[in-house]
């Protein structure tokens, strides 16, 4: 997830053609959010103090992906 944030913040997706970037960007964010949710749920059983910040970052990324997907549809 960190690598995807780094690519977004540095503008690496702007180097790709628009159609390719649209096909990669949003589905990748959603997949990472699903994986982050599964990891947070599994980690909550072992160490809740570590799982709660992970779940918060996953939630922020999910909200951002919904926002980005909405903006891309405009």
N, C-alpha and C positions, 0 to 999 in steps of 0.2 A: 504494500500500500504506500509505503514511503517513496518508493521509486516512481510510482505513478504521480504522486503529488509533486515530486521533483521535476518530472517531465512537464507537468502542467504549469508549474510556477516559472520555469525557465523558458517556456514558449516553444518547447520541442514539437508540440503537436501542430504549431503553425507552419512548420517546415513541410508537412505532408499536404497533399492535395485535399481539398475540403471534403470530398466524398469519402476518401479513405479515412480521414481523421474522424468524421462522424460515425463511420462504421466501427472504429476501434475504441474511441473515447468512452462513450456512455456504456456499452456492454462490458467493457473492462472494469469500469467503476462498479457496476452492479455485481459482477462476479466477485470482485474484491470485497464488497460489502457482505455478500453471502458467506464467503470464506471467513471473514472477520467475525461475523455473528456466530458461526459454528465454533470457531476457536475460542471466542469469549464464553460461550455456553460450556464448552468442555473445560476451560480453565477455571470457571466459577466453582466447579466441584473441588478443585485442588487448592486454589488460592484466590479468594474473592477480592483481595486488595489489589491484585494484578489484573483481574478480569474486568473490574469496573472501569478503569481508565481505557482499557482496550475496547470495551463496549461503547464508551463515550466517543472515542475516535471513529469507530465504525458508524455510529449514528450520525456524526457530523459529516462523514464522507457520503453516507446515504442521502442525507438532506441536500448536500451539494450536488450529488449526481441527479437528483430529481430537479433541482434548479437548473443545472446545466442542460438536462434533457429538455426542459421546458423552453429555455432560451434558444436551443438549437431548432426547435419546432417552429419558431416565429418566422 
